């Protein structure tokens, strides 16, 4: 497995679980506001020091009894054919797994569910249907094909095989309030929906580093517009 980073402790990324986060290199999306160009763009991946898989599992062994879970994110973890084996090793080491995904591979998700290799999934919903392909810069297929994949992943999660959440990073210049309302109507009903405030940090497109985020009042107004559609909706 191509491991591009390791956060040794997270108190917030896995609900009610002390966990570490392992970052897998490579992604099939090119979201311009993405905070992790070193895990997405090949020219930066090549410059990023890799963590050996054996080192990662040595770390898990040393933290047994101190940590309870592992968050697997990226990049996009589901592009890796070896992901089920990687998850199996983590489970065998005694840890729960949370998977962060863009939902572009429902086949991989279904396989992981059947094998009982993940315990929690967070799926990013990037845009309303009609804007998806232009928003994420998807590589490898047509927009219609991508939407079909995203909808299959949404359905899989809502079928209740594992605990899950949907989430959208709200980016000025990319999303309007109306876009978030469209997303909400698309994915409802759902267990949890998180609206995440964009942070102008390092981004794939440097222009987004100058983008001013929505303020707290604007985020609250967006939340209030869609709150009746969900049992649980949060701002991050």
N, C-alpha and C positions, 0 to 999 in steps of 0.2 A: 504494500500500500504506500502511495506517495504522500507522506505526511509533511505538511508545510508549516505546522506550528502546534504548540501545546500551551494552553492556559491551565496552570496546575490547580487552580481553585476558582470556582464560580459559585456564588451564593444566590444568583438571580436567574441564570439561564435554564435551570431545570427546576420546575416548581417543587417546593418542599423537599429538595434533595441537595445534599452537598455533593458537588460533582467537579470534574475537570472537563475541559473542552479540547477536543482534538480537531485540528483543521486539515482537511484533505485538499490537495492542490488540484486545480482544473475545474472548468465550468463551461456549460454550453450556452449560457446567457452572457450578455454584455450590457447589463444595466448601467447606464452612465453614472448614476449616483452611488454605485457600489463602493463600500469602504475598504475592500480587500483586493486591489489590483495585483498584489503579489501572489494571490491565490487563483487569479482568473486569467490574467494576460500572460501568454507563453514567454514573452521576453523577460518579464519580471519573475515568473516561476523559475526560470533557468538560473536566476541570480539568488534565489531564496535558498538558504541552507536547509537541507532535508533532515528530518529526524528519523533515524532508523526505527523500523517497526519493533525490533528487539528492545531498543531503548524505551519505547513507549510502554511495552508490556512489563519491563523491569520497573518502571515508575508505578504502574498499576499494582504490581506485587508489593511494592514498598508502602503503598497507601491503603492496603486492605485493612478495613476496620476504621479508617479515618474518612474515606470517601465512600459514597454509596452509588454514584452514577457517573456515566460518561456521556457528554454531549458530542455528537458527531456532526460537524458542519463543514463548510468549505469557504469558497468554491461550491461545488454541487456534488455531494457524496454519491448520489445514485448513478452517476455516469461511470462509476468504477465497477467492473464486473466482479471483482473480488470482495465487494462490500459484504455479502452474506458471510463469507469466511471470516472476515475481519470482525464482524459483529459476533459471530459464534465464539471467537477467541475471547472477546471482552466478556460475554456472558459466562463462559467457562471460568473466567477469572473471578466471577462473583459480583458483577456490576450490572445495574440497570442501564438501559440505553435510551437516550433521547436523540432523535434524528431531526435535523433541520434540512428542509428540502424546498426546491422550487416547484415540485410536483410534475416535472416533465417526464418522469418515468414511472407510470402507474404499475408497469409490469414488475419493476424492481420492488416497489412498495408492497405489492400483493405477495411476492415471494417472501419478503421479510416477515410479513404478517403470518403467512402460512407456517413459516418455520419458527414463529414466536421469538424473533430476534430483536424486536424493538418494543419498548414499553410506552413511549410517548413520541408524538410527531408534531413538529411545528412546520406548517406549510405557508410560504409567502405567497400572497395574492398580489401580483405586481400592478395590475391595471384592470379596467373593465374589458370585456371580451373584444370589443371593436378596436381597442388601442393596444392589445397585448403584444402583437408581433413587432410593432414599431417601437414600443416602449422597451422591450427586453433585448432586442437585437438577436433573436434566436438564430442559432446556426444549425443547419442540418435538415430542415424540412419546411413545408409551407405553413402559413399562419393557421389555416384551418386544421391541419394535422396537430399543431401545437395545442390549439384550444381543445380539441378532442382529448388529448392527453391530460391537460389540466383538469377538465371536467371529470374524467375518470378517476383522477387522484382525489378530487374533492369528494366524489361519491364513495370511494373506498374509505376515507376517513370518517365520513358521516355514517357509514354502516356500523361503526362502533367496535372494530377489531381491537383498537388501542385508544388510549386517551390522546386527545389532540387539541391543537389550537390553529386557527387561521390568523394571519397578521399581515398588515400592510404598512410599509414605511411611506408616510405622506410627504411628498416632495413638491414644494412650490415650483411651478413651471412645467411639472410633469402631471400633477394631479390637481383637479379642481374639487370643490365640495361635491359637485354633481357626480364626478367620477367615483368618489367614495360611496355615494348613495347607490350608484349602479352596481358596484362591487358587492355591497351589502345585500342588495336584492338578489344578486346572482348566487351567493353562497348560503343564504339563510335557508332553513334554520341551522344553527351550529352551536356547539357547546360553548366555545369561547372565540371572541374576535378581539384582537389587539390592534389599536392604531398607534403606530410608532412615529415619534417626531424625528424628522430628518436632522442629522447633525452634519454641518459643513466641515468635514475632516478631509483626509486624503481620499480622492475619488478617482474612478476610472477616467472620467472626463474632468480635467482640472477646472473647467468652468464652474462645476457644481461646488467647488470649494468656496466660491464667493456667493453662493445662494443663501439668502436669508430664510431660515425656517419659519413655518407658521408659528405664531406666538401661542401662549397657553389658552387665551380666550378663543382664538380661531380653532384650535384643536378641540376645545370643549364644545363649541358650536357644531362642529362636524359630528362629534360623538352624539350630541343630543338629537341630531337629525335621524340617526340610524338606531339609536338605543332601543326603540320599540320592537326592532326586528330580531333582537337577540336576548337570551336570558342573561348572558354575561358579556359585557363589553368594557374594555379597559383602555386607558391611555398610558403609553410608556414614553 
